Amino acid sequence: MEPTFSSKLMRDLATEPKTAYHHLGSESGQALIGLVADFRAALFAGDVPGGPRSVTQNGDCFELDWFVSAGCTLRTVITAFGDDCDKWKDAHRIRLDSITIGEEVLA
């Protein structure tokens, strides 16, 4: 699956370990990098091990929240067309939108 990013910060958090550790701490930074590796290894969103914590549909957009570590959640967005509420599972592109760690939102 191909990840895209909502901002340069999100790209750096997902691809630069030093940036991830600096902003998220060692445990959450390492977990995020592992989750992004799972995204890249999966053919489709539905193939990511563990699956999302929650899925919210808004028209053709699906917001998926993924567990990163205790108190840390990654929000992603997938665009998928059709009437099926599980259509997100067939997507091959996922946008990393934001990370919530504690009360702070990084986007």
Buried (B, 14 or more C-beta within 10 A) or exposed (E): BEBEBBEEBBBBBBEEEEBBBEBBBEEBBBBBBEBBEBBEEBEBBBBBEEBBEEBEBEEEEBBBBBBBBEEBBBBBBBBBEEEEEEBBBBBEBBBBBBBBBEEEEBE
